[in-house]
Amino acid sequence: EEYHAQFPFVQMDGETPVKAIKALTLSQTDPVRIIEHGGQWVLRVNQLRKRGLLPQHVLFAVDEDTKANGLRAQAREEVLAELRGLDVEVAALGQEQRLLDFARG
């Protein structure tokens, strides 16, 4: 009740969430928006973990932005590094087998 976030794909064990997948768009045209949007999810992961509400296994499926360069690419990599530093998995949306392996595993 104190804090929550929406994860569209959640595997439950009874009443306990054990695995979650969240698609994350980091293809905004402005590096500031990339950092802010990604930063919201960094904050949410931190807050959920702090409160013991984060499933043990979390994967962010991130859109692939082949046009990202310069500051946009740097902003994307910064967000992805922060997420990985929180001990969550990050995969590209196009890595279908990896996403399926995570979901099944």
Secondary structure, 3 states (H helix, E strand, C coil): CCCCCCCCEEEEECCEEEEEEEEECCCCCCHHHHHHHHHHHHHHHHHHHHCCCCCCEEEEEECCCCCCCHHHHHHHHHHHHHHHHCCCEEEECCCHHHHHHHHHC
